[in-house]
Amino acid sequence: MMDEIKPTLNTQMTKSIDSLKHQLTKVRTGRASASVLDGVSVDYYGSPTAVAQVGQISTPEARLLQIQPFDKTMIAAIEKAILGANLGLTPSNDGNLIRIPFPALTEERRKEQVKEIKKSGEDAKIGIRNSRRDQNEVVKKAEKAKEISEDDSKKFQAEIQTITDKYVAEVDVIIEAKEKELLSI
């Protein structure tokens, strides 16, 4: 039975970790990163399109993001989309390129972002704990149906808890690393 539960548990918990990592790429750390624009869509002739698909994104300097639109008529739409995404960034254009300077983060803003990071970490832990709960219920139902003994049930639940602890510790490591990165700039 544990052979059926472990892969499911690992898959669900890995998804929580991957989701957390994806969310953390969107956190602005003061350095220019194209991943900040991942959630931004531009109205490209009536259909929402990712910024990366309407222009080439580059980082010529540590605190500057540059977008070279494939179609020069899209400059205004890209600018509007970035402003509308509420990222705290102000794009400017020279008719050919859009430049997005990344201002240095204030101490207050860094602390706010640390809180956001910790909240994301807590959300990931909740997802992991929900996976644990679901699999523990599978074990308890099997015990009630007399498919496994009470001893096996306790052993399986202990194993599930061990796996859960491993993933929760991984979340803590990821959050701590992002916090250090944010506060050391």
FENMOKA-V34465 format. One line per field, one symbol per residue. phi: phi as a letter, one per 20 degrees, with the letter a starting at -180 (. if undefined). psi: psi as a letter, one per 30 degrees, with the letter a starting at -180 (. if undefined). burial: I if it has 24 or more other C-alpha atoms within 12 Angstrom, else O. A space follows every 50 residues. Layout:
phi=???
psi=???
burial=???
//
This chain:
phi=.ffefgfffffffffffffffffffeffdnefbfffegeeddfdlncfcf gfedaedccfcfdcdccdffcgfegfffgfffffflenddfccdndcddc fdffffgfffffffffffffffffffffffffggffffffffffemfcef ffgffffffffffggffffffgffffffffffeef
psi=effeeeeeeeeeeeeeeeeeeeefffkkgfkkkfffgegkkkjjhfkkkk effflkkliflegkkkkjkfjfffeeeeeeeeeffhfgkjlllgfelkkj kjlkkleeeeeeeeeeeeeeeeeeeeeeeeeeeeeeeeeeeeeeggflle eeeeeeeeeeeeeeeeeeeeeeeeeeeeeeeeff.
burial=OIOOIIOOIIOIIIOIIIOIIOIIIIIIIIIIIIIIIIIIIIIIOOOOOI IIOIIIIIOOOOIIIIIIIOOOOIIIIIIIIIOOOOIOIOIIIOOOIIII IIOOIOOOOIOOIIOIIIOIIOIIIOIIIOIIOOIIOIIIOOOOOOOOOO OOIOOIIOOIIOIIOOIIOIIIOIIOOIIOOIIOO
//
